[in-house]
Amino acid sequence: MHLSLDNFISSFDFNPTGETAANIDLYGTCLISDVNTDNYSFHLKMEKKRGAGKQDF
Amino acid sequence: MTTLKVLTWTHVNAISDSRILVSVYHCCDIAANLAVFDVSRKGQAKKIYSFEEVSGGKVIAEFPFIIIYFLVTGHGDVTYNSRKSILGAIPVGGKIAYHLYNFSAGKTENAVQLLRKSKWHSQYSTAEGNYKMIPIADSFNAFESR
């Protein structure tokens, strides 16, 4: 059994113009950032009731 | 000889308007690498770029049948934007949101360049108190003795 104690990016994408990146992490935080400057723009924490965010046996 | 199968994920992305394939390989949450292939010649795949393997995993404790580690590369993902000819791949948990690459197409050859390791923003979830357990029973079954 593996116990992973850290977070990682589950998925990400660029918008059509390639100016903005959207990432979502293992625990459901979606974060928008500027591709050119790498600066933070916005984030939203989405509650996860089941799945890898808590326990997944 | 004994072989242990580990959890791996492979992503393949075709670069639009070109004959280029990108392959990203994530191994067991702890390492990842990337390779770019030129498939313009029929029947041939020429590797034109490869990125150093990211060894993100650091084992902090090991017990019988249990391995605890952090700093993970995860399952990985890869995405390409054709308008800016940029590719994002290989996140490393807690350190790098994604590696950003630039693709430039020439008349004779294509070039790939690592532009940046995008920073890990503090707004991402903290893993404190949370943990993910991945049963690797299949891996135990995968011990193959010859």
N, CA and C atoms of all chains as a GROMACS GRO file, in nm:
protein
  609
    1MET      N    1   0.084  -0.120   0.000
    1MET     CA    2   0.000   0.000   0.000
    1MET      C    3   0.088   0.125   0.000
    2HIS      N    4   0.050   0.222  -0.080
    2HIS     CA    5   0.124   0.348  -0.086
    2HIS      C    6   0.044   0.455  -0.012
    3LEU      N    7   0.107   0.530   0.076
    3LEU     CA    8   0.045   0.646   0.138
    3LEU      C    9   0.113   0.770   0.083
    4SER      N   10   0.038   0.846   0.009
    4SER     CA   11   0.093   0.967  -0.050
    4SER      C   12   0.050   1.085   0.035
    5LEU      N   13   0.146   1.155   0.096
    5LEU     CA   14   0.113   1.259   0.193
    5LEU      C   15   0.111   1.398   0.133
    6ASP      N   16   0.128   1.410   0.007
    6ASP     CA   17   0.136   1.543  -0.051
    6ASP      C   18   0.031   1.561  -0.159
    7ASN      N   19   0.023   1.682  -0.202
    7ASN     CA   20  -0.075   1.720  -0.303
    7ASN      C   21  -0.008   1.722  -0.440
    8PHE      N   22  -0.087   1.707  -0.544
    8PHE     CA   23  -0.032   1.725  -0.677
    8PHE      C   24  -0.142   1.774  -0.771
    9ILE      N   25  -0.101   1.822  -0.887
    9ILE     CA   26  -0.196   1.870  -0.987
    9ILE      C   27  -0.258   1.750  -1.057
   10SER      N   28  -0.390   1.742  -1.052
   10SER     CA   29  -0.459   1.630  -1.117
   10SER      C   30  -0.477   1.654  -1.266
   11SER      N   31  -0.505   1.779  -1.302
   11SER     CA   32  -0.529   1.810  -1.442
   11SER      C   33  -0.508   1.958  -1.466
   12PHE      N   34  -0.475   1.994  -1.587
   12PHE     CA   35  -0.460   2.136  -1.620
   12PHE      C   36  -0.483   2.157  -1.770
   13ASP      N   37  -0.508   2.282  -1.804
   13ASP     CA   38  -0.533   2.316  -1.945
   13ASP      C   39  -0.508   2.466  -1.964
   14PHE      N   40  -0.489   2.504  -2.090
   14PHE     CA   41  -0.477   2.645  -2.125
   14PHE      C   42  -0.609   2.691  -2.187
   15ASN      N   43  -0.638   2.821  -2.178
   15ASN     CA   44  -0.753   2.872  -2.251
   15ASN      C   45  -0.716   2.882  -2.399
   16PRO      N   46  -0.813   2.906  -2.488
   16PRO     CA   47  -0.784   2.902  -2.632
   16PRO      C   48  -0.675   2.998  -2.677
   17THR      N   49  -0.662   3.112  -2.610
   17THR     CA   50  -0.559   3.207  -2.651
   17THR      C   51  -0.422   3.173  -2.592
   18GLY      N   52  -0.418   3.083  -2.497
   18GLY     CA   53  -0.292   3.046  -2.436
   18GLY      C   54  -0.241   3.147  -2.334
   19GLU      N   55  -0.328   3.236  -2.291
   19GLU     CA   56  -0.287   3.338  -2.194
   19GLU      C   57  -0.311   3.295  -2.051
   20THR      N   58  -0.400   3.200  -2.033
   20THR     CA   59  -0.442   3.161  -1.899
   20THR      C   60  -0.431   3.010  -1.881
   21ALA      N   61  -0.385   2.970  -1.763
   21ALA     CA   62  -0.377   2.828  -1.731
   21ALA      C   63  -0.473   2.797  -1.617
   22ALA      N   64  -0.540   2.685  -1.628
   22ALA     CA   65  -0.629   2.639  -1.520
   22ALA      C   66  -0.576   2.506  -1.469
   23ASN      N   67  -0.556   2.498  -1.338
   23ASN     CA   68  -0.507   2.375  -1.276
   23ASN      C   69  -0.604   2.332  -1.168
   24ILE      N   70  -0.619   2.203  -1.152
   24ILE     CA   71  -0.696   2.154  -1.038
   24ILE      C   72  -0.611   2.051  -0.965
   25ASP      N   73  -0.608   2.064  -0.834
   25ASP     CA   74  -0.521   1.975  -0.757
   25ASP      C   75  -0.598   1.855  -0.703
   26LEU      N   76  -0.526   1.768  -0.636
   26LEU     CA   77  -0.583   1.643  -0.588
   26LEU      C   78  -0.700   1.663  -0.494
   27TYR      N   79  -0.698   1.774  -0.420
   27TYR     CA   80  -0.801   1.798  -0.320
   27TYR      C   81  -0.911   1.891  -0.368
   28GLY      N   82  -0.912   1.923  -0.498
   28GLY     CA   83  -1.024   1.996  -0.554
   28GLY      C   84  -1.010   2.146  -0.560
   29THR      N   85  -0.891   2.198  -0.544
   29THR     CA   86  -0.873   2.341  -0.561
   29THR      C   87  -0.841   2.370  -0.707
   30CYS      N   88  -0.926   2.452  -0.767
   30CYS     CA   89  -0.905   2.494  -0.906
   30CYS      C   90  -0.838   2.631  -0.903
   31LEU      N   91  -0.726   2.645  -0.969
   31LEU     CA   92  -0.651   2.771  -0.965
   31LEU      C   93  -0.625   2.822  -1.107
   32ILE      N   94  -0.653   2.949  -1.126
   32ILE     CA   95  -0.631   3.015  -1.255
   32ILE      C   96  -0.507   3.103  -1.242
   33SER      N   97  -0.418   3.094  -1.338
   33SER     CA   98  -0.298   3.176  -1.336
   33SER      C   99  -0.267   3.229  -1.476
   34ASP      N  100  -0.186   3.334  -1.479
   34ASP     CA  101  -0.145   3.395  -1.606
   34ASP      C  102  -0.025   3.320  -1.661
   35VAL      N  103  -0.035   3.273  -1.783
   35VAL     CA  104   0.073   3.193  -1.842
   35VAL      C  105   0.197   3.279  -1.865
   36ASN      N  106   0.178   3.404  -1.907
   36ASN     CA  107   0.292   3.489  -1.940
   36ASN      C  108   0.373   3.528  -1.817
   37THR      N  109   0.303   3.563  -1.711
   37THR     CA  110   0.372   3.613  -1.592
   37THR      C  111   0.384   3.509  -1.482
   38ASP      N  112   0.308   3.402  -1.493
   38ASP     CA  113   0.303   3.298  -1.390
   38ASP      C  114   0.238   3.349  -1.260
   39ASN      N  115   0.166   3.458  -1.271
   39ASN     CA  116   0.103   3.516  -1.152
   39ASN      C  117  -0.033   3.452  -1.125
   40TYR      N  118  -0.065   3.445  -0.997
   40TYR     CA  119  -0.194   3.393  -0.953
   40TYR      C  120  -0.307   3.487  -0.996
   41SER      N  121  -0.420   3.430  -1.039
   41SER     CA  122  -0.536   3.512  -1.075
   41SER      C  123  -0.656   3.484  -0.984
   42PHE      N  124  -0.684   3.357  -0.963
   42PHE     CA  125  -0.808   3.322  -0.893
   42PHE      C  126  -0.801   3.176  -0.850
   43HIS      N  127  -0.868   3.145  -0.740
   43HIS     CA  128  -0.880   3.003  -0.707
   43HIS      C  129  -1.014   2.975  -0.640
   44LEU      N  130  -1.056   2.853  -0.651
   44LEU     CA  131  -1.183   2.809  -0.593
   44LEU      C  132  -1.164   2.670  -0.534
   45LYS      N  133  -1.198   2.659  -0.405
   45LYS     CA  134  -1.189   2.528  -0.340
   45LYS      C  135  -1.323   2.457  -0.354
   46MET      N  136  -1.319   2.341  -0.413
   46MET     CA  137  -1.442   2.264  -0.430
   46MET      C  138  -1.442   2.145  -0.335
   47GLU      N  139  -1.549   2.135  -0.262
   47GLU     CA  140  -1.557   2.031  -0.160
   47GLU      C  141  -1.564   1.893  -0.225
   48LYS      N  142  -1.485   1.803  -0.174
   48LYS     CA  143  -1.491   1.666  -0.221
   48LYS      C  144  -1.544   1.578  -0.108
   49LYS      N  145  -1.653   1.510  -0.134
   49LYS     CA  146  -1.712   1.426  -0.030
   49LYS      C  147  -1.658   1.284  -0.035
   50ARG      N  148  -1.620   1.241  -0.151
   50ARG     CA  149  -1.564   1.107  -0.164
   50ARG      C  150  -1.444   1.113  -0.258
   51GLY      N  151  -1.369   1.010  -0.254
   51GLY     CA  152  -1.259   1.000  -0.348
   51GLY      C  153  -1.126   1.019  -0.282
   52ALA      N  154  -1.029   1.048  -0.364
   52ALA     CA  155  -0.892   1.050  -0.316
   52ALA      C  156  -0.863   1.163  -0.220
   53GLY      N  157  -0.952   1.262  -0.213
   53GLY     CA  158  -0.926   1.375  -0.127
   53GLY      C  159  -0.927   1.340   0.020
   54LYS      N  160  -0.998   1.239   0.061
   54LYS     CA  161  -1.001   1.201   0.202
   54LYS      C  162  -0.937   1.063   0.219
   55GLN      N  163  -1.017   0.964   0.200
   55GLN     CA  164  -0.963   0.829   0.208
   55GLN      C  165  -1.014   0.749   0.090
   56ASP      N  166  -0.932   0.667   0.040
   56ASP     CA  167  -0.969   0.587  -0.075
   56ASP      C  168  -0.907   0.449  -0.059
   57PHE      N  169  -0.986   0.358  -0.009
   57PHE     CA  170  -0.934   0.223   0.012
   57PHE      C  171  -0.964   0.135  -0.108
   58MET      N  172   1.461  -1.440  -1.129
   58MET     CA  173   1.453  -1.294  -1.132
   58MET      C  174   1.312  -1.250  -1.088
   59THR      N  175   1.306  -1.146  -1.006
   59THR     CA  176   1.178  -1.097  -0.955
   59THR      C  177   1.150  -0.958  -1.013
   60THR      N  178   1.029  -0.940  -1.060
   60THR     CA  179   0.991  -0.811  -1.119
   60THR      C  180   0.869  -0.757  -1.046
   61LEU      N  181   0.874  -0.628  -1.008
   61LEU     CA  182   0.760  -0.564  -0.943
   61LEU      C  183   0.698  -0.465  -1.039
   62LYS      N  184   0.570  -0.484  -1.069
   62LYS     CA  185   0.499  -0.386  -1.152
   62LYS      C  186   0.459  -0.270  -1.064
   63VAL      N  187   0.472  -0.150  -1.112
   63VAL     CA  188   0.433  -0.033  -1.036
   63VAL      C  189   0.324   0.042  -1.112
   64LEU      N  190   0.260   0.137  -1.041
   64LEU     CA  191   0.152   0.213  -1.102
   64LEU      C  192   0.211   0.319  -1.194
   65THR      N  193   0.173   0.316  -1.319
   65THR     CA  194   0.226   0.413  -1.414
   65THR      C  195   0.113   0.470  -1.500
   66TRP      N  196   0.137   0.590  -1.551
   66TRP     CA  197   0.041   0.654  -1.639
   66TRP      C  198   0.116   0.713  -1.758
   67THR      N  199   0.064   0.691  -1.875
   67THR     CA  200   0.126   0.745  -1.996
   67THR      C  201   0.026   0.834  -2.067
   68HIS      N  202   0.071   0.950  -2.107
   68HIS     CA  203  -0.012   1.044  -2.183
   68HIS      C  204   0.054   1.069  -2.318
   69VAL      N  205  -0.024   1.065  -2.423
   69VAL     CA  206   0.028   1.095  -2.556
   69VAL      C  207  -0.055   1.207  -2.616
   70ASN      N  208   0.013   1.307  -2.670
   70ASN     CA  209  -0.056   1.423  -2.725
   70ASN      C  210   0.000   1.452  -2.864
   71ALA      N  211  -0.089   1.464  -2.962
   71ALA     CA  212  -0.047   1.501  -3.097
   71ALA      C  213  -0.047   1.653  -3.109
   72ILE      N  214   0.065   1.707  -3.156
   72ILE     CA  215   0.074   1.851  -3.176
   72ILE      C  216   0.005   1.886  -3.307
   73SER      N  217  -0.095   1.973  -3.297
   73SER     CA  218  -0.175   2.005  -3.415
   73SER      C  219  -0.092   2.074  -3.522
   74ASP      N  220  -0.128   2.054  -3.646
   74ASP     CA  221  -0.060   2.112  -3.762
   74ASP      C  222   0.087   2.072  -3.772
   75SER      N  223   0.120   1.960  -3.715
   75SER     CA  224   0.257   1.912  -3.728
   75SER      C  225   0.254   1.759  -3.720
   76ARG      N  226   0.368   1.702  -3.742
   76ARG     CA  227   0.379   1.557  -3.731
   76ARG      C  228   0.462   1.525  -3.608
   77ILE      N  229   0.416   1.579  -3.496
   77ILE     CA  230   0.490   1.563  -3.371
   77ILE      C  231   0.400   1.500  -3.266
   78LEU      N  232   0.456   1.405  -3.195
   78LEU     CA  233   0.386   1.342  -3.084
   78LEU      C  234   0.464   1.367  -2.955
   79VAL      N  235   0.390   1.394  -2.850
   79VAL     CA  236   0.451   1.412  -2.719
   79VAL      C  237   0.408   1.297  -2.630
   80SER      N  238   0.503   1.235  -2.566
   80SER     CA  239   0.474   1.126  -2.474
   80SER      C  240   0.521   1.164  -2.336
   81VAL      N  241   0.431   1.156  -2.239
   81VAL     CA  242   0.464   1.187  -2.100
   81VAL      C  243   0.439   1.062  -2.017
   82TYR      N  244   0.536   1.028  -1.937
   82TYR     CA  245   0.529   0.904  -1.860
   82TYR      C  246   0.542   0.936  -1.711
   83HIS      N  247   0.443   0.898  -1.635
   83HIS     CA  248   0.447   0.918  -1.490
   83HIS      C  249   0.454   0.782  -1.423
   84CYS      N  250   0.547   0.768  -1.334
   84CYS     CA  251   0.573   0.639  -1.272
   84CYS      C  252   0.542   0.644  -1.122
   85CYS      N  253   0.435   0.576  -1.086
   85CYS     CA  254   0.409   0.548  -0.944
   85CYS      C  255   0.412   0.672  -0.855
   86ASP      N  256   0.367   0.785  -0.910
   86ASP     CA  257   0.363   0.911  -0.835
   86ASP      C  258   0.499   0.969  -0.802
   87ILE      N  259   0.605   0.904  -0.836
   87ILE     CA  260   0.734   0.950  -0.785
   87ILE      C  261   0.830   0.999  -0.892
   88ALA      N  262   0.800   0.979  -1.016
   88ALA     CA  263   0.891   1.024  -1.121
   88ALA      C  264   0.813   1.042  -1.251
   89ALA      N  265   0.869   1.123  -1.339
   89ALA     CA  266   0.804   1.146  -1.468
   89ALA      C  267   0.908   1.190  -1.569
   90ASN      N  268   0.880   1.160  -1.694
   90ASN     CA  269   0.965   1.214  -1.799
   90ASN      C  270   0.883   1.239  -1.924
   91LEU      N  271   0.944   1.311  -2.016
   91LEU     CA  272   0.874   1.356  -2.136
   91LEU      C  273   0.965   1.336  -2.257
   92ALA      N  274   0.906   1.294  -2.366
   92ALA     CA  275   0.981   1.279  -2.490
   92ALA      C  276   0.895   1.329  -2.605
   93VAL      N  277   0.960   1.394  -2.703
   93VAL     CA  278   0.891   1.447  -2.820
   93VAL      C  279   0.945   1.375  -2.943
   94PHE      N  280   0.854   1.327  -3.025
   94PHE     CA  281   0.892   1.249  -3.141
   94PHE      C  282   0.844   1.316  -3.270
   95ASP      N  283   0.931   1.317  -3.367
   95ASP     CA  284   0.896   1.361  -3.502
   95ASP      C  285   0.856   1.236  -3.581
   96VAL      N  286   0.729   1.234  -3.624
   96VAL     CA  287   0.680   1.116  -3.696
   96VAL      C  288   0.648   1.151  -3.842
   97SER      N  289   0.720   1.251  -3.892
   97SER     CA  290   0.693   1.296  -4.030
   97SER      C  291   0.739   1.194  -4.134
   98ARG      N  292   0.836   1.114  -4.097
   98ARG     CA  293   0.882   1.012  -4.190
   98ARG      C  294   0.806   0.883  -4.165
   99LYS      N  295   0.753   0.832  -4.270
   99LYS     CA  296   0.669   0.714  -4.259
   99LYS      C  297   0.748   0.596  -4.200
  100GLY      N  298   0.688   0.539  -4.098
  100GLY     CA  299   0.751   0.422  -4.037
  100GLY      C  300   0.863   0.453  -3.942
  101GLN      N  301   0.888   0.584  -3.919
  101GLN     CA  302   0.997   0.620  -3.829
  101GLN      C  303   0.947   0.720  -3.725
  102ALA      N  304   0.996   0.706  -3.605
  102ALA     CA  305   0.969   0.803  -3.499
  102ALA      C  306   1.104   0.850  -3.447
  103LYS      N  307   1.136   0.975  -3.477
  103LYS     CA  308   1.266   1.029  -3.438
  103LYS      C  309   1.249   1.113  -3.313
  104LYS      N  310   1.322   1.076  -3.209
  104LYS     CA  311   1.312   1.152  -3.084
  104LYS      C  312   1.388   1.283  -3.102
  105ILE      N  313   1.317   1.394  -3.085
  105ILE     CA  314   1.382   1.524  -3.104
  105ILE      C  315   1.403   1.598  -2.973
  106TYR      N  316   1.342   1.549  -2.867
  106TYR     CA  317   1.360   1.616  -2.738
  106TYR      C  318   1.323   1.519  -2.627
  107SER      N  319   1.397   1.524  -2.521
  107SER     CA  320   1.357   1.449  -2.402
  107SER      C  321   1.390   1.533  -2.280
  108PHE      N  322   1.306   1.523  -2.183
  108PHE     CA  323   1.324   1.602  -2.062
  108PHE      C  324   1.372   1.511  -1.951
  109GLU      N  325   1.461   1.565  -1.871
  109GLU     CA  326   1.516   1.487  -1.761
  109GLU      C  327   1.406   1.433  -1.671
  110GLU      N  328   1.426   1.319  -1.625
  110GLU     CA  329   1.329   1.257  -1.536
  110GLU      C  330   1.320   1.336  -1.407
  111VAL      N  331   1.200   1.362  -1.363
  111VAL     CA  332   1.178   1.432  -1.237
  111VAL      C  333   1.154   1.329  -1.130
  112SER      N  334   1.246   1.318  -1.040
  112SER     CA  335   1.229   1.224  -0.930
  112SER      C  336   1.163   1.297  -0.814
  113GLY      N  337   1.032   1.298  -0.818
  113GLY     CA  338   0.959   1.375  -0.719
  113GLY      C  339   0.936   1.303  -0.589
  114GLY      N  340   0.948   1.175  -0.589
  114GLY     CA  341   0.914   1.099  -0.471
  114GLY      C  342   1.024   1.094  -0.369
  115LYS      N  343   0.989   1.110  -0.246
  115LYS     CA  344   1.086   1.097  -0.139
  115LYS      C  345   1.024   1.008  -0.032
  116VAL      N  346   1.075   0.891  -0.017
  116VAL     CA  347   1.020   0.797   0.079
  116VAL      C  348   1.057   0.842   0.219
  117ILE      N  349   0.957   0.862   0.304
  117ILE     CA  350   0.987   0.908   0.439
  117ILE      C  351   0.970   0.795   0.540
  118ALA      N  352   0.903   0.689   0.503
  118ALA     CA  353   0.890   0.576   0.594
  118ALA      C  354   0.855   0.453   0.512
  119GLU      N  355   0.901   0.343   0.558
  119GLU     CA  356   0.875   0.220   0.485
  119GLU      C  357   0.847   0.109   0.585
  120PHE      N  358   0.735   0.046   0.570
  120PHE     CA  359   0.696  -0.064   0.657
  120PHE      C  360   0.664  -0.184   0.568
  121PRO      N  361   0.647  -0.299   0.631
  121PRO     CA  362   0.608  -0.412   0.547
  121PRO      C  363   0.477  -0.382   0.474
  122PHE      N  364   0.478  -0.388   0.346
  122PHE     CA  365   0.364  -0.367   0.258
  122PHE      C  366   0.316  -0.222   0.252
  123ILE      N  367   0.382  -0.131   0.320
  123ILE     CA  368   0.339   0.009   0.316
  123ILE      C  369   0.461   0.098   0.289
  124ILE      N  370   0.446   0.186   0.193
  124ILE     CA  371   0.550   0.284   0.165
  124ILE      C  372   0.486   0.422   0.178
  125ILE      N  373   0.547   0.509   0.259
  125ILE     CA  374   0.496   0.644   0.275
  125ILE      C  375   0.593   0.740   0.208
  126TYR      N  376   0.540   0.826   0.121
  126TYR     CA  377   0.627   0.920   0.054
  126TYR      C  378   0.552   1.049   0.027
  127PHE      N  379   0.627   1.155  -0.004
  127PHE     CA  380   0.563   1.280  -0.039
  127PHE      C  381   0.639   1.344  -0.154
  128LEU      N  382   0.591   1.458  -0.196
  128LEU     CA  383   0.641   1.527  -0.312
  128LEU      C  384   0.621   1.441  -0.437
  129VAL      N  385   0.500   1.442  -0.486
  129VAL     CA  386   0.461   1.346  -0.588
  129VAL      C  387   0.439   1.412  -0.723
  130THR      N  388   0.464   1.338  -0.825
  130THR     CA  389   0.434   1.386  -0.960
  130THR      C  390   0.291   1.354  -1.001
  131GLY      N  391   0.228   1.266  -0.926
  131GLY     CA  392   0.088   1.234  -0.953
  131GLY      C  393   0.068   1.158  -1.082
  132HIS      N  394  -0.057   1.158  -1.127
  132HIS     CA  395  -0.092   1.085  -1.248
  132HIS      C  396  -0.046   1.160  -1.373
  133GLY      N  397  -0.030   1.290  -1.356
  133GLY     CA  398   0.020   1.371  -1.466
  133GLY      C  399  -0.087   1.413  -1.564
  134ASP      N  400  -0.051   1.506  -1.650
  134ASP     CA  401  -0.140   1.553  -1.754
  134ASP      C  402  -0.053   1.626  -1.856
  135VAL      N  403  -0.104   1.644  -1.974
  135VAL     CA  404  -0.032   1.720  -2.075
  135VAL      C  405  -0.134   1.796  -2.159
  136THR      N  406  -0.102   1.921  -2.190
  136THR     CA  407  -0.193   2.001  -2.272
  136THR      C  408  -0.112   2.092  -2.363
  137TYR      N  409  -0.166   2.116  -2.482
  137TYR     CA  410  -0.095   2.196  -2.582
  137TYR      C  411  -0.186   2.307  -2.632
  138ASN      N  412  -0.129   2.426  -2.648
  138ASN     CA  413  -0.203   2.538  -2.705
  138ASN      C  414  -0.141   2.573  -2.839
  139SER      N  415  -0.217   2.554  -2.944
  139SER     CA  416  -0.163   2.572  -3.079
  139SER      C  417  -0.140   2.718  -3.114
  140ARG      N  418  -0.217   2.808  -3.054
  140ARG     CA  419  -0.203   2.948  -3.089
  140ARG      C  420  -0.068   3.004  -3.043
  141LYS      N  421  -0.026   2.961  -2.925
  141LYS     CA  422   0.103   3.009  -2.874
  141LYS      C  423   0.213   2.904  -2.884
  142SER      N  424   0.178   2.787  -2.935
  142SER     CA  425   0.276   2.678  -2.949
  142SER      C  426   0.343   2.645  -2.816
  143ILE      N  427   0.263   2.635  -2.712
  143ILE     CA  428   0.317   2.602  -2.580
  143ILE      C  429   0.254   2.473  -2.531
  144LEU      N  430   0.332   2.403  -2.454
  144LEU     CA  431   0.287   2.276  -2.397
  144LEU      C  432   0.314   2.276  -2.247
  145GLY      N  433   0.218   2.230  -2.172
  145GLY     CA  434   0.234   2.216  -2.028
  145GLY      C  435   0.232   2.069  -1.991
  146ALA      N  436   0.321   2.030  -1.901
  146ALA     CA  437   0.329   1.889  -1.860
  146ALA      C  438   0.408   1.878  -1.731
  147ILE      N  439   0.403   1.764  -1.672
  147ILE     CA  440   0.482   1.722  -1.556
  147ILE      C  441   0.471   1.817  -1.436
  148PRO      N  442   0.359   1.811  -1.367
  148PRO     CA  443   0.352   1.882  -1.240
  148PRO      C  444   0.427   1.805  -1.131
  149VAL      N  445   0.479   1.878  -1.037
  149VAL     CA  446   0.546   1.815  -0.922
  149VAL      C  447   0.483   1.876  -0.796
  150GLY      N  448   0.414   1.793  -0.722
  150GLY     CA  449   0.336   1.840  -0.607
  150GLY      C  450   0.418   1.922  -0.510
  151GLY      N  451   0.366   2.042  -0.476
  151GLY     CA  452   0.431   2.126  -0.378
  151GLY      C  453   0.546   2.209  -0.433
  152LYS      N  454   0.585   2.184  -0.556
  152LYS     CA  455   0.700   2.257  -0.612
  152LYS      C  456   0.670   2.324  -0.745
  153ILE      N  457   0.615   2.249  -0.838
  153ILE     CA  458   0.599   2.299  -0.974
  153ILE      C  459   0.457   2.268  -1.022
  154ALA      N  460   0.383   2.373  -1.062
  154ALA     CA  461   0.247   2.351  -1.111
  154ALA      C  462   0.249   2.277  -1.244
  155TYR      N  463   0.340   2.319  -1.332
  155TYR     CA  464   0.360   2.249  -1.460
  155TYR      C  465   0.488   2.301  -1.522
  156HIS      N  466   0.548   2.219  -1.605
  156HIS     CA  467   0.661   2.263  -1.685
  156HIS      C  468   0.605   2.320  -1.815
  157LEU      N  469   0.653   2.436  -1.856
  157LEU     CA  470   0.604   2.502  -1.975
  157LEU      C  471   0.709   2.493  -2.085
  158TYR      N  472   0.669   2.436  -2.198
  158TYR     CA  473   0.761   2.419  -2.311
  158TYR      C  474   0.712   2.500  -2.430
  159ASN      N  475   0.806   2.541  -2.512
  159ASN     CA  476   0.774   2.610  -2.636
  159ASN      C  477   0.812   2.523  -2.755
  160PHE      N  478   0.724   2.518  -2.853
  160PHE     CA  479   0.750   2.444  -2.976
  160PHE      C  480   0.770   2.543  -3.089
  161SER      N  481   0.877   2.526  -3.163
  161SER     CA  482   0.898   2.610  -3.280
  161SER      C  483   0.928   2.520  -3.399
  162ALA      N  484   0.851   2.544  -3.505
  162ALA     CA  485   0.865   2.461  -3.624
  162ALA      C  486   0.953   2.530  -3.726
  163GLY      N  487   1.054   2.463  -3.769
  163GLY     CA  488   1.142   2.516  -3.873
  163GLY      C  489   1.120   2.443  -4.004
  164LYS      N  490   1.188   2.491  -4.107
  164LYS     CA  491   1.173   2.427  -4.237
  164LYS      C  492   1.234   2.287  -4.237
  165THR      N  493   1.344   2.276  -4.164
  165THR     CA  494   1.413   2.147  -4.166
  165THR      C  495   1.390   2.067  -4.039
  166GLU      N  496   1.372   2.134  -3.929
  166GLU     CA  497   1.352   2.060  -3.805
  166GLU      C  498   1.270   2.140  -3.705
  167ASN      N  499   1.216   2.067  -3.609
  167ASN     CA  500   1.137   2.128  -3.503
  167ASN      C  501   1.221   2.137  -3.376
  168ALA      N  502   1.195   2.242  -3.301
  168ALA     CA  503   1.272   2.261  -3.177
  168ALA      C  504   1.178   2.270  -3.059
  169VAL      N  505   1.219   2.214  -2.950
  169VAL     CA  506   1.143   2.219  -2.824
  169VAL      C  507   1.233   2.278  -2.717
  170GLN      N  508   1.176   2.366  -2.639
  170GLN     CA  509   1.256   2.435  -2.538
  170GLN      C  510   1.174   2.447  -2.409
  171LEU      N  511   1.240   2.419  -2.299
  171LEU     CA  512   1.175   2.440  -2.169
  171LEU      C  513   1.179   2.588  -2.138
  172LEU      N  514   1.060   2.649  -2.127
  172LEU     CA  515   1.052   2.792  -2.100
  172LEU      C  516   1.060   2.821  -1.951
  173ARG      N  517   0.988   2.741  -1.873
  173ARG     CA  518   0.975   2.777  -1.733
  173ARG      C  519   0.922   2.660  -1.652
  174LYS      N  520   0.958   2.658  -1.527
  174LYS     CA  521   0.892   2.570  -1.432
  174LYS      C  522   0.794   2.658  -1.354
  175SER      N  523   0.667   2.646  -1.384
  175SER     CA  524   0.569   2.735  -1.323
  175SER      C  525   0.556   2.706  -1.174
  176LYS      N  526   0.550   2.813  -1.100
  176LYS     CA  527   0.557   2.799  -0.955
  176LYS      C  528   0.430   2.737  -0.896
  177TRP      N  529   0.449   2.678  -0.782
  177TRP     CA  530   0.340   2.621  -0.706
  177TRP      C  531   0.282   2.731  -0.618
  178HIS      N  532   0.159   2.771  -0.644
  178HIS     CA  533   0.099   2.880  -0.569
  178HIS      C  534   0.050   2.832  -0.432
  179SER      N  535   0.058   2.921  -0.337
  179SER     CA  536   0.023   2.885  -0.200
  179SER      C  537  -0.126   2.857  -0.183
  180GLN      N  538  -0.206   2.897  -0.283
  180GLN     CA  539  -0.351   2.878  -0.272
  180GLN      C  540  -0.394   2.733  -0.295
  181TYR      N  541  -0.304   2.651  -0.345
  181TYR     CA  542  -0.341   2.511  -0.362
  181TYR      C  543  -0.368   2.448  -0.225
  182SER      N  544  -0.445   2.342  -0.226
  182SER     CA  545  -0.482   2.276  -0.101
  182SER      C  546  -0.357   2.229  -0.029
  183THR      N  547  -0.366   2.235   0.103
  183THR     CA  548  -0.259   2.176   0.182
  183THR      C  549  -0.299   2.033   0.213
  184ALA      N  550  -0.204   1.946   0.205
  184ALA     CA  551  -0.233   1.803   0.222
  184ALA      C  552  -0.234   1.763   0.368
  185GLU      N  553  -0.209   1.859   0.456
  185GLU     CA  554  -0.201   1.825   0.597
  185GLU      C  555  -0.333   1.763   0.644
  186GLY      N  556  -0.324   1.651   0.704
  186GLY     CA  557  -0.442   1.584   0.756
  186GLY      C  558  -0.511   1.497   0.654
  187ASN      N  559  -0.475   1.513   0.531
  187ASN     CA  560  -0.533   1.430   0.427
  187ASN      C  561  -0.429   1.329   0.380
  188TYR      N  562  -0.476   1.222   0.331
  188TYR     CA  563  -0.385   1.128   0.271
  188TYR      C  564  -0.459   1.042   0.172
  189LYS      N  565  -0.385   0.990   0.081
  189LYS     CA  566  -0.442   0.906  -0.023
  189LYS      C  567  -0.380   0.768  -0.008
  190MET      N  568  -0.463   0.669  -0.010
  190MET     CA  569  -0.412   0.533   0.003
  190MET      C  570  -0.439   0.459  -0.126
  191ILE      N  571  -0.336   0.408  -0.182
  191ILE     CA  572  -0.349   0.335  -0.307
  191ILE      C  573  -0.316   0.189  -0.282
  192PRO      N  574  -0.416   0.102  -0.282
  192PRO     CA  575  -0.383  -0.038  -0.265
  192PRO      C  576  -0.305  -0.089  -0.385
  193ILE      N  577  -0.202  -0.157  -0.357
  193ILE     CA  578  -0.121  -0.210  -0.466
  193ILE      C  579  -0.121  -0.362  -0.462
  194ALA      N  580  -0.239  -0.414  -0.429
  194ALA     CA  581  -0.250  -0.560  -0.425
  194ALA      C  582  -0.212  -0.621  -0.559
  195ASP      N  583  -0.250  -0.548  -0.664
  195ASP     CA  584  -0.215  -0.599  -0.797
  195ASP      C  585  -0.065  -0.606  -0.815
  196SER      N  586   0.002  -0.513  -0.749
  196SER     CA  587   0.146  -0.514  -0.762
  196SER      C  588   0.206  -0.637  -0.695
  197PHE      N  589   0.146  -0.672  -0.580
  197PHE     CA  590   0.197  -0.791  -0.513
  197PHE      C  591   0.174  -0.915  -0.600
  198ASN      N  592   0.059  -0.915  -0.666
  198ASN     CA  593   0.032  -1.027  -0.755
  198ASN      C  594   0.127  -1.027  -0.874
  199ALA      N  595   0.188  -0.911  -0.894
  199ALA     CA  596   0.272  -0.900  -1.012
  199ALA      C  597   0.415  -0.949  -0.989
  200PHE      N  598   0.444  -0.986  -0.866
  200PHE     CA  599   0.575  -1.044  -0.844
  200PHE      C  600   0.585  -1.171  -0.928
  201GLU      N  601   0.671  -1.166  -1.020
  201GLU     CA  602   0.683  -1.278  -1.112
  201GLU      C  603   0.816  -1.348  -1.086
  202SER      N  604   0.806  -1.472  -1.057
  202SER     CA  605   0.929  -1.549  -1.036
  202SER      C  606   0.955  -1.634  -1.158
  203ARG      N  607   1.077  -1.628  -1.199
  203ARG     CA  608   1.114  -1.709  -1.315
  203ARG      C  609   1.199  -1.826  -1.269
   0.00000   0.00000   0.00000
